[in-house]
Amino acid sequence: MSDSESDHADKPAARPGRGGGPFGGMNLPAEKSLNFGPSAKRLLGKLRPERLWMALVLLLAVVSVTFSVLGPKLLGQGTNLIFAGAVSKTLPAGVTQAQVIAGLRADGKGQQADLLSGMTLTPGHGIDFVALSNVLLWVMVLYVFASVFGWLQAYVLNGVVQRTIYRLREEIEAKINRLPLRYFDSKPRGELLSRVTNDVDNISQSLQQTLSQAVTSLLTVVGVIVMMFILSPLLALIALVTVPLTLVITAVIAKRSQKLFVAQWKHTGELNGQIEETFTGHALVKVFGRQREVDARFAAKNDELFEASFGAQFISGMIMPALTFIGNLVYVAIAVVGGLQVASGVMQIGDVQAFIQYSRQFTQPLAQLGSMANLLQSGVASAERVFELLDADEQSPDPEPAETPSETRGRLVFDEVSFSYSPDKPLIHNLNLVAEPGQTVAIVGPTGAGKTTLVNLMMRFYEIDSGTITLDGTDVSLMTRDDLRSRLGMVLQDTWLFGGTIRDNIAYGRPDATEDEILDAATATYVDRFVRTLPDGYDTVLDDEGANVSAGEKQLLTIARAFLAKPSVLILDEATSSVDTRTEVLVQKAMSALRADRTSFVIAHRLSTIREADLILVMESGDIVEQGTHAQLLAAEGAYFDLYNAQFAAAVTDEV
């Protein structure tokens, strides 16, 4: 196990199943979700900067729905013209409508007389095609305008949603930069990535679909209710019976499905974390032959996701069929009652036709609002996960005004420093240390002694519990983190390269560096030696894992990057563990020249690499138990003596 890994073993453990390694368990306990109402309200609150555009969306929707709602009324007039013309043609010319009705009543045909009394007839004439064409023309104009304004509404709303999601992603990015390292140590990367990608995309999709449908559906319901009461108050009351039934059914089903949507996205994040973990350690999985175990864990988690997703979609999907069934019952009731009113002359057949269209327009938006519950619940479930990230405790803010060292020398002092990853497990106790400018300080000790922790405290990746750390006489807690870290250069045992050229990866340490400075740093760290052998030289493009260069070459690149930054304090955490012995000797020589004017901290397991250090610190259980030069510590025959002899005795035994 590496020293970096072992030191982190003292950190607060991730929640059960949240970490582990390629074979860590992923069975998380169920997390209590936020309330749907407050979460939905907070999500809609993200639209507040777009309120003027939302007002425009509402205005366009009103115009579009108004034109759309007037259409059935005009079509009903067209039906009345056709029916009245067909009936008029069967009547004798030269008589009036009143005479025809009176004659029917005299013959005892009162029902037919009532039917004709509700119509406008011209006996002997056929269908008035001029009037009918005018009606149809107006209907076409209305529907064209309704479509145009509906398209404009969708276009503006799309901009509103995308700008909102854009700001949300910016907020998440800024939040991640303010989170302490402790947060990332307690979360699997895949689960965190799922919140930043999958959950945000789901929020975007939910807002896009639900806002558009919600605005249009609500306005359509209002407009249709008005038109139905204008046509027939009795039929309108029959149609309104669906409203309370719709609300009750939607509320009952939504309450049951919401917790399943929360579980669905929780399991999605966990599955992503497991996949990312397995892919990262794919070679290790192969080496130890654990494919079956990994497959079994994947299958188990995939089954949990399937069950949650199936249940959420199935239960929420029941809303639409239930509301459609209610709508069909109302449709039958309206058709029967409307037919009776036409027969009695209270309504014309065209008005009943229009009302039936309105009843469909009325129940369809209600069903759409109900069916949107699954989209809305899914979006709010994702929003809860994003809000949990946004609400996480942040690192302490930088002081204002911040202090800065008056001179850059690299003198680092630990004064009575204490630190623990968890209150019940103290790690470092009242540590005192002085590193003078230009000194090379080596830190050695057994696994878990706290060597990497000491470096993390220098960088302020973690805040100390008590005591002070000063750099060139200035308390580092009174400096901004950017200022502090710009003065410290760090090379980790775990190398990190990004997708780009070798030149770009070296220049990451100082983006404004000139070409000559990049070449000088590469030459000093023996990067230039292997880069010259590549076909594209410094323009060679590396993938984000640096797979097209060896592990030792990747480590040399990270060392060159740190040297280019020209820090006043250089921290090397097992920085030469992946290079061969010959290259290590060369790099050590380069380091000796490059650290002449800077303080250097070197964490090393191979004690042969730190013999020339000005000061060697021996740590055990968070305490410095010995310090001195290599010769002094060997002469003292203490902890360092035991470590040194154990290491080289093991080497001799292996050779024998």
C-alpha positions as CSV (number, residue, x, y, z in Angstrom):
1,M,0.0,0.0,0.0
2,S,1.3,3.5,-0.8
3,D,2.0,6.0,1.8
4,S,-0.6,8.3,0.4
5,E,-3.2,5.6,0.6
6,S,-2.2,4.6,4.1
7,D,-2.3,8.1,5.5
8,H,-5.8,8.5,4.2
9,A,-6.8,5.5,6.1
10,D,-6.9,7.8,9.1
11,K,-9.4,10.1,7.5
12,P,-13.1,9.8,8.2
13,A,-14.4,6.8,6.4
14,A,-17.0,7.3,3.7
15,R,-20.5,6.2,4.6
16,P,-21.1,2.5,4.4
17,G,-20.7,1.3,0.8
18,R,-19.6,4.7,-0.4
19,G,-16.0,4.0,-1.0
20,G,-13.7,1.2,-0.7
21,G,-11.7,0.4,-3.8
22,P,-12.4,-1.8,-6.8
23,F,-14.2,-4.3,-4.5
24,G,-15.8,-2.0,-2.0
25,G,-19.5,-2.6,-1.2
26,M,-22.1,-0.4,-2.7
27,N,-25.2,-1.3,-0.6
28,L,-26.1,2.2,0.8
29,P,-28.7,2.7,3.4
30,A,-31.8,4.5,2.2
31,E,-31.4,8.3,2.4
32,K,-34.2,10.4,3.6
33,S,-35.3,12.7,0.8
34,L,-36.3,16.3,1.1
35,N,-40.0,17.2,1.0
36,F,-41.4,17.5,-2.6
37,G,-43.0,20.9,-2.0
38,P,-39.9,22.8,-0.8
39,S,-37.7,21.1,-3.3
40,A,-40.0,22.0,-6.2
41,K,-40.3,25.5,-5.0
42,R,-36.6,25.9,-4.7
43,L,-36.2,24.5,-8.2
44,L,-38.7,26.9,-9.7
45,G,-36.9,29.7,-7.8
46,K,-34.0,29.1,-10.1
47,L,-36.1,30.7,-12.8
48,R,-36.4,34.0,-11.0
49,P,-33.7,35.8,-13.1
50,E,-35.8,34.9,-16.2
51,R,-39.1,36.4,-14.9
52,L,-39.4,38.9,-17.7
53,W,-38.9,36.2,-20.3
54,M,-41.4,34.0,-18.4
55,A,-43.9,36.8,-18.6
56,L,-43.4,36.9,-22.3
57,V,-43.9,33.1,-22.4
58,L,-47.1,33.5,-20.5
59,L,-48.3,36.2,-22.9
60,L,-47.5,34.2,-26.0
61,A,-49.3,31.2,-24.4
62,V,-52.4,33.2,-23.7
63,V,-52.5,34.4,-27.3
64,S,-51.9,30.9,-28.7
65,V,-54.5,29.3,-26.4
66,T,-57.0,32.0,-27.1
67,F,-56.8,31.4,-30.8
68,S,-56.9,27.7,-30.3
69,V,-59.9,27.8,-28.0
70,L,-62.0,29.9,-30.4
71,G,-61.5,27.3,-33.2
72,P,-64.2,24.8,-32.0
73,K,-66.8,27.6,-31.6
74,L,-66.3,28.7,-35.2
75,L,-66.3,25.1,-36.4
76,G,-69.6,24.6,-34.6
77,Q,-71.0,27.6,-36.6
78,G,-69.9,25.9,-39.8
79,T,-71.7,22.7,-38.7
80,N,-74.8,24.7,-38.0
81,L,-74.6,26.3,-41.5
82,I,-74.3,22.8,-43.1
83,F,-77.1,21.3,-41.1
84,A,-79.4,24.3,-41.4
85,G,-78.8,24.4,-45.2
86,A,-79.5,20.7,-45.6
87,V,-82.8,21.0,-43.6
88,S,-83.8,24.2,-45.4
89,K,-83.5,22.5,-48.7
90,T,-86.1,19.9,-47.7
91,L,-88.6,22.6,-46.8
92,P,-91.0,24.2,-49.3
93,A,-90.0,27.6,-50.7
94,G,-92.0,30.7,-50.1
95,V,-92.9,30.0,-46.4
96,T,-91.2,31.3,-43.3
97,Q,-89.5,29.3,-40.6
98,A,-92.3,30.2,-38.1
99,Q,-94.9,28.9,-40.5
100,V,-93.1,25.6,-40.9
101,I,-92.8,25.2,-37.1
102,A,-96.5,26.1,-36.6
103,G,-97.5,23.5,-39.2
104,L,-95.5,20.8,-37.4
105,R,-97.1,21.6,-34.1
106,A,-100.5,21.5,-35.7
107,D,-99.7,18.0,-37.1
108,G,-98.7,16.9,-33.6
109,K,-95.0,16.8,-34.4
110,G,-93.9,18.8,-31.4
111,Q,-90.4,17.2,-31.1
112,Q,-89.5,18.1,-34.7
113,A,-90.9,21.6,-34.1
114,D,-88.7,22.0,-31.0
115,L,-85.7,20.8,-33.1
116,L,-86.3,23.4,-35.9
117,S,-87.0,26.2,-33.4
118,G,-83.4,26.1,-32.3
119,M,-82.1,26.6,-35.8
120,T,-81.9,29.5,-38.3
121,L,-83.6,28.3,-41.5
122,T,-84.4,29.7,-44.9
123,P,-86.9,27.3,-46.4
124,G,-86.2,26.3,-50.0
125,H,-82.5,27.4,-49.9
126,G,-79.5,25.0,-49.6
127,I,-76.2,25.4,-47.8
128,D,-74.8,28.9,-47.8
129,F,-71.3,28.1,-49.1
130,V,-70.2,31.7,-49.0
131,A,-70.8,32.0,-45.3
132,L,-69.4,28.5,-44.8
133,S,-66.2,29.3,-46.6
134,N,-65.8,32.5,-44.6
135,V,-66.1,30.5,-41.4
136,L,-63.6,27.9,-42.5
137,L,-61.2,30.6,-43.6
138,W,-61.4,32.2,-40.1
139,V,-60.8,28.8,-38.5
140,M,-57.7,28.3,-40.6
141,V,-56.4,31.8,-39.7
142,L,-57.0,31.1,-36.0
143,Y,-55.2,27.8,-36.0
144,V,-52.3,29.2,-38.0
145,F,-51.9,32.1,-35.5
146,A,-52.3,29.6,-32.6
147,S,-49.4,27.5,-34.1
148,V,-47.2,30.5,-34.7
149,F,-47.6,31.9,-31.2
150,G,-47.2,28.4,-29.8
151,W,-43.9,28.0,-31.6
152,L,-42.7,31.3,-30.3
153,Q,-43.6,30.4,-26.8
154,A,-41.7,27.1,-27.1
155,Y,-38.7,28.9,-28.5
156,V,-38.6,31.5,-25.8
157,L,-39.2,28.9,-23.1
158,N,-36.3,26.8,-24.4
159,G,-34.0,29.7,-24.0
160,V,-35.3,30.3,-20.4
161,V,-34.7,26.7,-19.4
162,Q,-31.3,26.4,-21.0
163,R,-30.0,29.6,-19.4
164,T,-31.3,28.4,-16.1
165,I,-29.5,25.1,-16.4
166,Y,-26.4,27.0,-17.6
167,R,-26.4,29.0,-14.4
168,L,-27.1,25.9,-12.3
169,R,-24.0,24.2,-13.9
170,E,-22.0,27.3,-13.1
171,E,-23.2,27.3,-9.5
172,I,-22.3,23.6,-9.2
173,E,-18.8,24.2,-10.6
174,A,-18.3,27.2,-8.3
175,K,-19.5,25.1,-5.4
176,I,-17.2,22.2,-6.2
177,N,-14.3,24.6,-6.1
178,R,-15.4,25.8,-2.6
179,L,-15.8,22.3,-1.2
180,P,-13.0,21.0,1.1
181,L,-11.0,18.0,0.2
182,R,-12.7,16.1,3.1
183,Y,-16.0,16.1,1.0
184,F,-14.3,14.4,-2.0
185,D,-12.6,11.9,0.3
186,S,-16.1,10.8,1.5
187,K,-17.8,10.5,-1.9
188,P,-17.1,8.1,-4.7
189,R,-16.3,10.0,-7.9
190,G,-18.9,8.2,-10.0
191,E,-21.7,9.2,-7.7
192,L,-20.6,12.8,-7.7
193,L,-20.3,12.8,-11.5
194,S,-23.8,11.4,-11.7
195,R,-25.1,14.4,-9.8
196,V,-23.3,16.9,-12.0
197,T,-24.2,15.2,-15.3
198,N,-27.2,12.8,-15.1
199,D,-29.2,14.7,-12.5
200,V,-28.6,18.1,-14.1
201,D,-29.7,16.7,-17.5
202,N,-32.8,15.2,-16.0
203,I,-33.7,18.6,-14.4
204,S,-33.2,20.3,-17.8
205,Q,-35.5,17.8,-19.5
206,S,-38.1,17.9,-16.7
207,L,-38.3,21.7,-16.8
208,Q,-38.4,21.8,-20.5
209,Q,-41.4,19.5,-20.8
210,T,-43.3,20.3,-17.7
211,L,-43.2,24.1,-17.9
212,S,-44.3,24.2,-21.5
213,Q,-47.1,21.7,-20.9
214,A,-48.1,23.2,-17.5
215,V,-48.5,26.8,-18.9
216,T,-50.4,25.6,-22.0
217,S,-52.6,23.1,-20.2
218,L,-53.6,25.5,-17.4
219,L,-54.5,28.3,-19.8
220,T,-56.4,25.8,-22.0
221,V,-58.4,24.6,-19.1
222,V,-59.3,28.1,-18.1
223,G,-60.2,29.1,-21.7
224,V,-62.2,26.0,-22.3
225,I,-64.2,26.4,-19.1
226,V,-65.1,29.9,-20.1
227,M,-66.3,28.8,-23.6
228,M,-68.2,25.8,-22.1
229,F,-70.2,28.1,-19.8
230,I,-70.9,30.4,-22.7
231,L,-72.3,27.5,-24.7
232,S,-74.1,25.6,-21.9
233,P,-73.8,26.0,-18.2
234,L,-75.4,22.6,-17.6
235,L,-72.9,20.7,-19.7
236,A,-70.1,22.8,-18.2
237,L,-71.0,21.7,-14.7
238,I,-71.0,18.0,-15.9
239,A,-67.5,18.5,-17.3
240,L,-66.2,20.1,-14.1
241,V,-66.9,16.9,-12.2
242,T,-63.5,15.7,-13.6
243,V,-61.5,18.4,-11.7
244,P,-61.8,17.1,-8.1
245,L,-61.5,13.5,-9.4
246,T,-58.3,14.4,-11.3
247,L,-56.8,16.2,-8.3
248,V,-57.5,13.2,-6.0
249,I,-56.2,10.6,-8.4
250,T,-53.1,12.6,-9.2
251,A,-52.3,13.3,-5.5
252,V,-52.7,9.6,-4.4
253,I,-50.6,8.2,-7.2
254,A,-47.9,10.9,-7.1
255,K,-47.5,10.4,-3.3
256,R,-46.7,6.7,-3.9
257,S,-44.4,7.2,-6.9
258,Q,-42.3,10.1,-5.5
259,K,-40.2,8.0,-3.1
260,L,-39.6,5.6,-6.0
261,F,-38.2,8.4,-8.2
262,V,-35.9,9.4,-5.4
263,A,-34.7,5.8,-5.1
264,Q,-34.3,5.6,-8.9
265,W,-31.8,8.5,-9.1
266,K,-30.1,7.4,-5.9
267,H,-29.4,4.0,-7.4
268,T,-28.4,5.6,-10.7
269,G,-25.7,7.5,-8.8
270,E,-24.5,4.5,-6.9
271,L,-24.4,2.4,-10.1
272,N,-22.3,5.1,-11.8
273,G,-20.0,5.2,-8.8
274,Q,-19.6,1.4,-9.0
275,I,-18.9,1.4,-12.7
276,E,-16.4,4.3,-12.5
277,E,-14.7,2.4,-9.6
278,T,-14.5,-0.8,-11.6
279,F,-13.3,0.8,-14.8
280,T,-10.6,2.7,-12.9
281,G,-9.4,-0.5,-11.3
282,H,-10.0,-2.7,-14.3
283,A,-6.5,-4.1,-14.5
284,L,-6.6,-4.9,-10.8
285,V,-9.9,-6.7,-11.3
286,K,-8.3,-8.8,-14.0
287,V,-5.2,-9.5,-12.0
288,F,-7.1,-10.9,-9.0
289,G,-9.7,-12.7,-11.1
290,R,-12.6,-10.9,-9.5
291,Q,-14.7,-10.4,-12.6
292,R,-17.5,-12.6,-11.3
293,E,-17.7,-10.8,-8.1
294,V,-17.8,-7.4,-9.9
295,D,-20.4,-8.8,-12.3
296,A,-22.5,-10.0,-9.3
297,R,-22.3,-6.6,-7.6
298,F,-23.2,-4.9,-10.8
299,A,-26.2,-7.2,-11.4
300,A,-27.4,-6.7,-7.8
301,K,-27.2,-2.9,-8.1
302,N,-28.7,-3.0,-11.6
303,D,-31.6,-5.0,-10.3
304,E,-32.2,-2.4,-7.6
305,L,-32.2,0.4,-10.2
306,F,-34.6,-1.7,-12.4
307,E,-37.0,-2.3,-9.5
308,A,-37.0,1.4,-8.5
309,S,-37.3,2.7,-12.1
310,F,-40.0,0.2,-13.1
311,G,-42.0,1.0,-10.0
312,A,-41.7,4.7,-10.4
313,Q,-42.6,4.7,-14.1
314,F,-45.4,2.1,-13.7
315,I,-47.2,3.8,-10.8
316,S,-46.8,7.3,-12.2
317,G,-47.9,6.0,-15.6
318,M,-51.3,4.9,-14.1
319,I,-52.3,8.6,-13.9
320,M,-52.9,9.1,-17.6
321,P,-55.1,6.0,-18.2
322,A,-57.1,6.7,-15.1
323,L,-57.8,10.3,-16.2
324,T,-58.5,9.2,-19.7
325,F,-61.1,6.8,-18.4
326,I,-62.8,9.6,-16.4
327,G,-62.7,11.8,-19.5
328,N,-64.4,9.2,-21.6
329,L,-67.2,8.8,-19.0
330,V,-67.7,12.6,-19.1
331,Y,-67.6,12.5,-22.9
332,V,-70.5,10.0,-22.9
333,A,-72.5,12.1,-20.4
334,I,-72.1,15.2,-22.5
335,A,-73.0,13.5,-25.7
336,V,-76.2,12.1,-24.1
337,V,-77.3,15.3,-22.4
338,G,-76.3,17.5,-25.4
339,G,-78.3,15.3,-27.7
340,L,-81.4,15.7,-25.6
341,Q,-80.9,19.5,-25.6
342,V,-80.6,19.6,-29.4
343,A,-83.7,17.5,-29.7
344,S,-85.5,20.0,-27.4
345,G,-84.3,23.0,-29.3
346,V,-82.2,24.4,-26.4
347,M,-78.9,24.0,-28.3
348,Q,-77.9,23.7,-32.0
349,I,-76.1,20.6,-33.2
350,G,-73.0,22.7,-34.0
351,D,-72.9,24.0,-30.4
352,V,-73.0,20.4,-29.1
353,Q,-70.3,19.4,-31.5
354,A,-68.2,22.4,-30.3
355,F,-68.9,21.4,-26.7
356,I,-67.8,17.9,-27.3
357,Q,-64.5,19.2,-28.7
358,Y,-64.2,21.5,-25.7
359,S,-64.8,18.5,-23.4
360,R,-61.9,16.7,-25.1
361,Q,-59.8,19.8,-24.9
362,F,-60.7,20.1,-21.2
363,T,-59.9,16.5,-20.2
364,Q,-56.8,16.3,-22.3
365,P,-54.9,19.1,-20.4
366,L,-56.0,17.6,-17.1
367,A,-54.7,14.3,-18.2
368,Q,-51.5,15.9,-19.4
369,L,-51.1,17.7,-16.0
370,G,-51.5,14.4,-14.3
371,S,-49.1,12.6,-16.6
372,M,-46.5,15.4,-16.0
373,A,-46.4,14.3,-12.4
374,N,-43.9,11.6,-13.2
375,L,-41.6,14.0,-15.1
376,L,-41.9,16.6,-12.3
377,Q,-41.3,14.0,-9.6
378,S,-38.3,12.7,-11.4
379,G,-36.9,16.2,-11.9
380,V,-37.5,17.2,-8.3
381,A,-35.8,13.9,-7.2
382,S,-32.7,14.9,-9.2
383,A,-32.9,18.5,-7.9
384,E,-32.8,17.2,-4.3
385,R,-29.5,15.4,-5.1
386,V,-28.1,18.5,-6.7
387,F,-29.3,20.7,-3.8
388,E,-27.6,18.3,-1.4
389,L,-24.4,19.0,-3.2
390,L,-25.0,22.8,-3.2
391,D,-25.8,22.7,0.5
392,A,-22.7,20.8,1.5
393,D,-20.5,22.5,4.1
394,E,-17.9,24.6,2.4
395,Q,-14.3,25.3,3.3
396,S,-13.8,28.3,5.4
397,P,-13.7,31.5,3.3
398,D,-10.4,33.3,2.7
399,P,-9.8,36.2,5.1
400,E,-10.5,39.7,4.1
401,P,-8.2,41.5,3.9
402,A,-5.7,38.7,3.5
403,E,-2.1,38.9,4.5
404,T,0.8,38.1,2.3
405,P,4.5,37.4,3.1
406,S,6.6,40.5,2.7
407,E,9.4,38.4,1.2
408,T,9.6,35.0,-0.5
409,R,12.1,32.8,1.2
410,G,10.4,29.5,1.9
411,R,10.7,29.4,5.7
412,L,8.0,27.1,7.0
413,V,7.2,26.8,10.7
414,F,4.8,24.4,12.5
415,D,4.1,25.7,16.0
416,E,2.1,23.4,18.4
417,V,0.0,22.0,15.6
418,S,-2.7,19.4,16.3
419,F,-5.0,17.8,13.9
420,S,-7.4,14.8,13.6
421,Y,-9.6,13.6,10.8
422,S,-12.2,12.7,13.3
423,P,-12.5,14.1,16.9
424,D,-12.4,10.6,18.5
425,K,-9.1,9.7,16.7
426,P,-6.3,12.2,17.3
427,L,-3.5,12.0,14.7
428,I,-1.0,14.9,15.1
429,H,-0.4,16.2,18.6
430,N,1.4,19.5,19.3
431,L,3.8,19.2,16.4
432,N,6.7,21.6,16.2
433,L,8.9,21.9,13.1
434,V,11.1,24.6,11.5
435,A,12.2,24.3,7.9
436,E,14.7,26.9,6.9
437,P,15.0,28.4,3.4
438,G,16.9,26.2,1.1
439,Q,16.7,23.2,3.4
440,T,15.7,19.8,2.2
441,V,13.5,18.2,4.8
442,A,12.8,14.4,4.4
443,I,9.8,12.8,6.1
444,V,9.9,9.1,6.8
445,G,8.1,6.7,9.0
446,P,5.9,3.6,8.9
447,T,2.6,3.3,7.0
448,G,-0.1,5.5,8.5
449,A,2.3,7.7,10.5
450,G,0.8,10.9,9.1
451,K,3.4,11.9,6.6
452,T,1.0,12.8,3.7
453,T,-1.3,14.4,6.3
454,L,1.5,16.8,7.2
455,V,1.8,17.9,3.6
456,N,-2.0,18.3,3.3
457,L,-1.9,20.7,6.3
458,M,0.9,22.7,4.6
459,M,-1.3,23.1,1.5
460,R,-4.4,23.8,3.6
461,F,-6.3,20.9,2.0
462,Y,-7.3,20.3,5.6
463,E,-7.5,22.9,8.4
464,I,-5.6,22.4,11.6
465,D,-7.4,22.0,14.9
466,S,-5.0,24.1,16.9
467,G,-1.6,25.8,16.7
468,T,-0.2,27.8,13.7
469,I,1.6,27.2,10.5
470,T,3.6,30.1,9.1
471,L,5.2,30.7,5.8
472,D,7.9,33.4,5.8
473,G,6.5,34.7,9.0
474,T,2.8,34.9,7.9
475,D,0.1,32.6,9.3
476,V,-1.1,30.6,6.4
477,S,-4.7,30.8,7.7
478,L,-4.5,34.5,7.1
479,M,-3.4,34.1,3.5
480,T,-5.7,33.3,0.6
481,R,-5.5,29.7,-0.5
482,D,-4.6,30.7,-4.0
483,D,-1.7,32.9,-2.7
484,L,-0.5,30.1,-0.4
485,R,-0.6,27.4,-3.0
486,S,1.0,29.5,-5.7
487,R,4.1,29.5,-3.4
488,L,4.0,25.8,-2.9
489,G,4.7,23.2,-5.6
490,M,3.6,19.7,-5.1
491,V,4.3,16.4,-6.9
492,L,2.2,13.5,-5.9
493,Q,2.8,9.8,-6.1
494,D,-0.4,9.5,-8.1
495,T,0.3,11.3,-11.4
496,W,-2.3,13.3,-13.1
497,L,-2.2,14.3,-16.8
498,F,-5.0,15.8,-18.9
499,G,-5.9,15.3,-22.6
500,G,-3.5,17.6,-24.4
501,T,0.0,17.9,-25.7
502,I,3.1,17.3,-23.6
503,R,3.9,21.0,-23.8
504,D,0.4,21.9,-22.5
505,N,0.8,19.4,-19.6
506,I,4.1,20.9,-18.5
507,A,2.9,24.5,-18.9
508,Y,-0.1,23.7,-16.6
509,G,2.3,24.6,-13.8
510,R,2.6,28.2,-15.2
511,P,0.4,29.0,-18.2
512,D,2.3,32.2,-19.0
513,A,5.7,30.4,-19.3
514,T,7.7,30.9,-22.4
515,E,8.8,28.1,-24.8
516,D,12.4,28.4,-23.5
517,E,11.3,28.1,-19.9
518,I,9.2,25.0,-20.7
519,L,12.2,23.5,-22.5
520,D,14.5,24.3,-19.6
521,A,12.2,22.7,-17.1
522,A,11.9,19.6,-19.3
523,T,15.6,19.4,-19.8
524,A,16.4,19.7,-16.1
525,T,14.0,16.9,-15.2
526,Y,15.1,14.6,-18.0
527,V,11.7,14.9,-19.8
528,D,13.4,16.3,-22.9
529,R,15.4,13.0,-23.2
530,F,12.4,10.8,-23.9
531,V,10.3,13.5,-25.6
532,R,12.9,13.9,-28.4
533,T,12.3,10.2,-29.3
534,L,8.6,10.7,-29.9
535,P,7.5,11.4,-33.5
536,D,5.7,14.6,-32.6
537,G,8.0,15.7,-29.8
538,Y,6.4,18.2,-27.4
539,D,3.3,18.3,-29.7
540,T,2.6,14.6,-28.8
541,V,-1.1,14.5,-27.7
542,L,-1.7,12.6,-24.5
543,D,-5.0,11.1,-23.5
544,D,-6.6,12.0,-20.2
545,E,-5.0,8.9,-18.6
546,G,-1.5,9.4,-20.2
547,A,-1.7,5.9,-21.5
548,N,0.7,6.5,-24.4
549,V,3.6,7.2,-22.0
550,S,5.0,5.0,-19.3
551,A,4.4,5.4,-15.6
552,G,7.9,6.8,-15.0
553,E,7.6,9.2,-17.9
554,K,4.3,10.5,-16.5
555,Q,6.0,11.1,-13.2
556,L,8.8,13.0,-14.8
557,L,6.2,15.2,-16.6
558,T,4.5,16.1,-13.3
559,I,7.9,16.9,-11.8
560,A,8.7,19.2,-14.7
561,R,5.3,20.9,-14.2
562,A,6.1,21.6,-10.6
563,F,9.6,22.9,-11.4
564,L,8.2,25.2,-14.0
565,A,5.9,26.8,-11.4
566,K,9.1,28.0,-9.5
567,P,7.5,27.6,-6.0
568,S,9.3,28.8,-2.9
569,V,8.5,25.5,-1.2
570,L,8.7,22.2,-3.1
571,I,6.8,19.1,-1.8
572,L,7.6,15.7,-3.3
573,D,5.3,12.9,-2.1
574,E,7.0,9.7,-3.2
575,A,7.6,11.6,-6.5
576,T,10.2,9.3,-7.9
577,S,8.5,6.0,-7.0
578,S,7.7,5.1,-10.6
579,V,11.0,6.0,-12.2
580,D,13.8,3.6,-12.7
581,T,16.9,3.7,-10.4
582,R,19.2,5.3,-13.0
583,T,16.6,8.0,-13.8
584,E,16.0,8.5,-10.1
585,V,19.7,9.3,-9.6
586,L,19.6,11.9,-12.4
587,V,16.4,13.4,-11.1
588,Q,17.9,13.7,-7.6
589,K,20.8,15.6,-9.1
590,A,18.4,17.9,-10.9
591,M,16.5,18.4,-7.7
592,S,19.6,19.4,-5.9
593,A,20.3,22.2,-8.4
594,L,16.7,23.3,-8.7
595,R,15.9,23.4,-4.9
596,A,19.0,25.5,-4.1
597,D,16.8,28.6,-3.4
598,R,13.7,26.9,-2.1
599,T,12.6,24.7,0.8
600,S,11.9,21.1,-0.1
601,F,9.9,18.5,1.7
602,V,10.4,14.9,0.5
603,I,8.3,12.0,1.6
604,A,10.1,8.8,0.8
605,H,9.9,5.1,1.6
606,R,13.3,4.3,0.0
607,L,15.6,5.8,2.6
608,S,18.5,5.6,0.2
609,T,17.0,8.6,-1.7
610,I,17.1,11.0,1.2
611,R,20.6,10.5,2.6
612,E,21.6,13.9,1.5
613,A,18.7,15.7,3.2
614,D,19.5,18.5,5.5
615,L,16.9,17.4,8.0
616,I,15.2,14.0,8.3
617,L,12.0,13.8,10.4
618,V,10.9,10.4,11.6
619,M,7.1,10.2,12.3
620,E,5.1,7.6,14.2
621,S,1.4,8.0,15.0
622,G,1.4,11.6,14.0
623,D,4.3,12.6,16.2
624,I,7.9,13.5,15.2
625,V,9.9,11.0,17.3
626,E,13.3,11.8,15.8
627,Q,14.9,14.4,13.7
628,G,18.4,15.0,12.4
629,T,20.7,14.2,9.5
630,H,21.2,10.8,8.1
631,A,24.4,10.3,10.0
632,Q,23.1,11.7,13.3
633,L,20.0,9.4,13.2
634,L,22.0,6.3,12.4
635,A,24.4,7.1,15.3
636,A,21.4,7.5,17.6
637,E,20.3,4.0,16.8
638,G,16.6,4.9,17.3
639,A,13.5,4.6,15.2
640,Y,15.3,5.7,12.0
641,F,18.1,3.2,12.6
642,D,15.6,0.4,12.9
643,L,13.8,1.5,9.7
644,Y,17.0,1.8,7.8
645,N,18.4,-1.6,8.9
646,A,15.0,-3.3,8.4
647,Q,14.9,-2.0,4.8
648,F,18.4,-2.9,3.8
649,A,18.4,-6.2,5.8
650,A,15.4,-7.2,3.8
651,A,17.2,-6.4,0.6
652,V,20.2,-8.5,1.6
653,T,18.0,-11.3,2.6
654,D,16.2,-11.2,-0.8
655,E,19.5,-11.3,-2.6
656,V,20.6,-14.3,-0.6
